Amino acid sequence: MRMILHVGVSLGLLWTSFSACKHADAETQAAPDSAAIQELPTAKGASNSWDQIEQAVVNPHDYVLLKVPSQGLEAYMTPGSEQQNIPANLQGIWWMDGNPLAPGNVTSFARMVWDGPSHRVLVQEYGTNNYTLNADATGLKSFRDSANSNLCFEVQFNADYTHGQLIQVMKVPVVNRSAKIPSSAINYKMDLVADGDWLRTSWWGPKRMPDYHLRRIVDASGQRVEPAYSEFLKAAPAFSYIPQKKPFTPPPGDSVSIDFP
């Protein structure tokens, strides 16, 4: 869940192909893990709101970045589950294993905007509470860039959720509107190769970029999946950012803090 057309967005941002997604008009509620963590419900059949979300004006200063230890970050996120109508092949929390510009980032499909009948999901790169960034200057810049460009991905899955085609949507400064990038310019795909393992392939024009994997590190019930979780910790930074929409009160704990974009 975070690539060729440079319109004020860094290559690092364009490479990161998954992130969290929020529904712009959804109300917040307490997360199961902590009353201090905001939740946004999964929106099924929400295709009529996609244009509004893709064309939204986003201000990075409307967010805070919750800084948490990477080990145990699942306590601050929401795993995708059957209770949220998330397809079985996408449930849990996922690590971007091998993504050269985001090797320690994770995501969840729990709170993205779903169009169930069409097997589609809308992913936003500046989401809330289900996407992580490195807790450093690089992660901070990535978050700012993705919010300023309203970077989104429309993911069209097949009926059994074993293949997905990603369409990148981003704001074009000249016209100040978001536009879909044609697959002839940027072509992203994801294919299920094993239970808990998706292969992510990317092309910039005719050039194939390095592949990486989305690996499930936490299951739908919130339990760690081994050996994937331990391997994730070897690649992860000591601390990770989890974007949160204001107003936000951080949960208690000496190791938890907030930074401001």
C-alpha positions in Angstrom: 0.0 0.0 0.0 3.4 3.9 -0.7 7.4 6.8 -11.3 7.9 8.4 -14.6 6.1 11.7 -15.0 7.9 14.4 -13.0 5.4 17.1 -12.2 6.7 18.2 -8.9 6.7 14.8 -7.3 9.9 13.0 -6.3 10.9 9.7 -8.0 10.7 8.1 -4.5 7.1 9.1 -4.3 6.2 7.8 -7.7 8.0 4.5 -7.0 6.0 3.8 -3.9 2.9 2.1 -5.2 0.8 1.4 -2.1 -0.4 3.3 0.8 -3.3 4.0 2.9 -6.5 5.4 1.8 -9.1 7.5 3.5 -12.7 8.3 2.5 -12.9 12.1 2.4 -16.4 12.3 3.9 -16.2 9.4 6.4 -16.6 10.0 10.1 -13.9 8.9 12.6 -14.4 6.4 15.4 -12.2 4.7 17.9 -9.9 1.9 16.7 -10.1 -1.5 18.5 -6.5 -1.2 19.7 -6.7 2.2 21.3 -9.4 4.8 21.8 -6.8 7.4 20.7 -6.4 6.1 17.2 -8.9 7.4 14.7 -10.7 5.0 12.4 -12.4 5.5 9.0 -14.8 2.8 8.0 -14.3 0.8 4.8 -16.6 2.3 2.1 -18.1 -0.4 -0.2 -19.8 0.6 -3.4 -18.2 4.1 -3.2 -17.3 4.5 -6.9 -19.5 7.6 -7.1 -17.2 9.4 -4.7 -13.9 8.6 -6.5 -13.9 11.7 -8.7 -14.4 13.9 -5.7 -11.6 12.2 -3.8 -9.2 12.3 -6.8 -9.9 16.0 -7.3 -9.8 17.0 -3.7 -7.6 19.8 -2.4 -5.2 18.3 0.2 -3.2 20.2 2.7 -0.4 18.3 4.4 -0.7 20.5 7.4 -4.1 19.0 8.1 -2.2 15.9 9.2 0.2 14.8 11.9 2.7 11.9 11.6 2.5 9.5 14.5 6.0 8.2 15.2 6.1 4.7 16.6 8.6 1.8 16.9 8.5 -0.3 13.8 8.5 -3.4 16.0 4.9 -3.6 17.2 3.6 -1.0 14.7 0.6 -3.3 14.1 -0.9 -2.1 17.4 -1.4 1.3 15.7 -2.8 0.0 12.4 -5.9 -1.8 11.3 -5.4 -5.2 9.6 -7.8 -5.9 6.7 -10.3 -8.6 7.7 -13.5 -10.4 6.7 -15.5 -8.1 9.1 -14.5 -5.2 6.9 -15.4 -7.1 3.7 -11.8 -7.2 2.6 -11.1 -10.1 0.1 -9.2 -13.0 1.7 -6.2 -12.5 -0.5 -5.8 -8.9 0.7 -6.4 -9.3 4.4 -3.9 -8.5 7.1 -0.9 -6.0 7.0 1.6 -6.0 4.1 5.3 -5.3 3.9 6.8 -3.9 0.6 9.7 -6.3 0.6 12.4 -5.3 -1.9 10.9 -1.9 -2.8 14.3 0.0 -3.1 12.9 3.3 -2.1 10.6 2.1 0.7 12.1 -1.2 1.9 10.6 -0.9 5.4 7.2 0.5 4.6 3.9 -1.5 5.3 0.3 -1.0 4.4 -3.2 -2.3 5.0 -6.2 -2.5 2.7 -8.6 -2.1 5.6 -9.6 1.5 5.1 -9.4 2.1 1.5 -12.4 3.1 -0.7 -13.8 -0.1 -2.2 -16.2 -0.6 -5.2 -17.0 -4.2 -4.4 -19.2 -5.1 -7.4 -16.5 -3.9 -9.8 -13.6 -5.4 -7.8 -11.9 -2.0 -7.5 -10.2 -0.2 -4.8 -9.0 3.4 -4.5 -5.6 3.9 -2.8 -4.4 7.3 -1.6 -0.7 7.8 -0.9 -1.4 10.2 2.0 -3.8 8.0 3.9 -4.7 7.7 7.6 -3.6 5.0 10.0 -2.9 2.2 7.5 0.3 3.2 5.8 3.8 3.7 7.1 6.8 5.8 6.1 10.4 6.0 7.4 10.4 8.3 10.4 13.1 10.6 8.9 13.5 13.5 6.4 12.9 11.1 3.4 9.6 9.9 4.8 8.5 13.4 5.7 9.2 14.6 2.1 7.4 11.6 0.6 4.3 12.4 2.7 4.3 16.1 1.7 4.8 15.3 -2.0 2.0 12.7 -2.0 -0.4 15.0 -0.3 0.4 18.0 -2.4 0.0 16.0 -5.6 -3.1 14.1 -4.3 -1.4 10.9 -5.5 -3.9 8.1 -5.9 -4.0 4.6 -7.5 -7.1 2.9 -8.9 -6.5 -0.8 -8.6 -8.7 -3.0 -10.8 -8.7 -6.6 -9.7 -10.0 -9.7 -11.4 -13.0 -11.5 -9.9 -11.0 -13.9 -7.6 -8.5 -11.2 -6.5 -5.4 -12.8 -7.9 -4.4 -10.1 -10.3 -4.5 -6.3 -10.1 -3.8 -3.5 -12.6 -2.9 -0.1 -11.0 -3.7 3.2 -12.6 -1.8 6.2 -11.2 -3.8 9.4 -10.7 -2.1 12.6 -9.7 -2.5 16.4 -9.9 -1.2 18.2 -12.9 0.0 21.6 -11.8 -0.6 23.3 -15.2 -4.4 22.7 -15.0 -4.5 22.1 -11.2 -6.6 19.0 -11.7 -5.8 15.3 -11.3 -5.4 13.1 -14.3 -4.9 9.4 -15.0 -1.5 8.4 -16.3 -1.8 6.1 -19.3 -0.4 2.5 -18.9 1.8 3.1 -21.9 3.7 5.6 -19.7 3.5 3.9 -16.3 2.3 0.3 -16.0 2.0 -1.2 -12.5 0.7 -4.7 -11.8 0.3 -7.1 -8.9 -0.1 -10.8 -9.1 -0.7 -13.3 -6.3 2.2 -15.9 -6.4 1.5 -17.6 -3.1 -0.7 -17.2 0.0 0.4 -14.0 1.6 2.7 -13.0 -1.3 2.0 -10.6 -4.2 4.6 -9.9 -6.9 4.6 -6.1 -7.8 5.9 -5.4 -11.3 6.5 -1.9 -12.8 7.3 -0.5 -16.2 8.2 3.1 -17.0 7.5 3.2 -20.7 9.3 0.2 -22.2 11.7 -0.1 -19.3 10.9 -2.7 -16.7 11.9 -1.5 -13.2 13.0 -3.9 -10.3 10.2 -6.0 -9.0 9.3 -6.3 -5.3 6.9 -8.3 -3.2 4.0 -7.4 -0.9 4.3 -10.0 1.9 1.7 -10.5 4.7 3.4 -9.9 8.0 0.3 -9.7 10.2 -2.9 -11.7 9.6 -6.5 -10.6 9.7 -6.7 -11.3 13.5 -3.7 -9.2 14.2 -1.2 -12.1 14.8 2.3 -11.8 13.4 3.1 -14.1 10.4 6.6 -15.7 10.6 9.2 -15.7 9.2 7.9 -12.7 7.2 7.5 -10.4 10.3 11.1 -11.1 11.5 12.4 -10.5 8.0 10.5 -7.2 7.9 12.2 -6.0 11.1 15.6 -6.5 9.5 14.7 -4.1 6.7 12.6 -1.7 8.7 13.8 1.6 10.3 13.8 1.8 14.1 10.8 4.1 14.0 8.0 4.6 11.4 5.5 7.4 10.7 1.8 6.6 10.4 -0.2 9.5 9.0 -3.1 10.7 11.0 -5.8 13.3 10.2 -6.2 16.2 12.7 -7.5 16.5 15.3 -5.4 13.7 16.8 -4.3 12.8 20.3 -1.4 10.4 20.5 -1.8 7.2 22.5 0.2 6.9 25.8 3.7 5.6 25.8 7.2 7.0 26.1 8.2 5.6 22.7 5.3 7.3 20.8 5.4 10.9 19.6 4.0 13.1 16.8 5.7 15.2 14.2 4.2 17.8 11.9 4.5 18.0 8.1 
